[in-house]
Amino acid sequence: MEAFTKHTGVVGPVDRVNVDTDAIIPKQFLKRIERTGFGQFLFYEWRFDPEGNVNPEFELNKARYEGASVLISRVNFGCGSSREHAPWAILDYGFRCVIAPSFADIFYNNCFKNGILPIKLSEEQVEQLFQKTAAKEGYQLHINLEDKVITDDEGLEIKFELDEHRRQFLLQGLDDIGLTLQHEDLITAYEQKRAAQAV
């Protein structure tokens, strides 16, 4: 998993509340067995019309948000079913950070396991980011996980809170398996001891 320390990226807005995992990655695209390739289906039913044509009204389809890697949205982002495909699709599309006032618990946890930084800010702070994003084409944020701060080129500075254990997960690029393998020598020693006792 790729470590997350600092990231600068264009902000892409999805100005909706209760964005559920079926909206993030619709159920008909869950047949793939790899973790990659889901980005093309992100927000599929919003990005495309029923005939498969690009919906020019959907925010992320607008040229000004092309290449966005910081996603902002409203309360309860990632609600609905617990599919891990949702963060897979977000990451594969190109987003490394999602900012919202609140997240569904399972989605929030799955972000850390897939190298995505979910940041909780107040509704007022998120509204400020929406306004800045709308006012300036190519608006960028600088996300510093080491110092837990968000800045822009116009003097904005927002501190954010994050559980230290989860922060270390991202800083070191560790998922659950990677964390376990940090103790590989102890695991091997234990297995050898158990094998010797069984003889």
Secondary structure by P-SEA (a helix, b strand, c coil): cccccbbbbbbbbccccccccccccccccccccccccccccccccccccccccccccccccccccccccbbbbcccccccccccaaaaaaaaacccccccccccaaaaaaaaaccbbbbbbcaaaaaaaaaaaaaccbbbbbbbccccbbbcccbbbbbbbbcaaaaaaaaacccaaaaaacaaaaaaaaaaaaaaaac
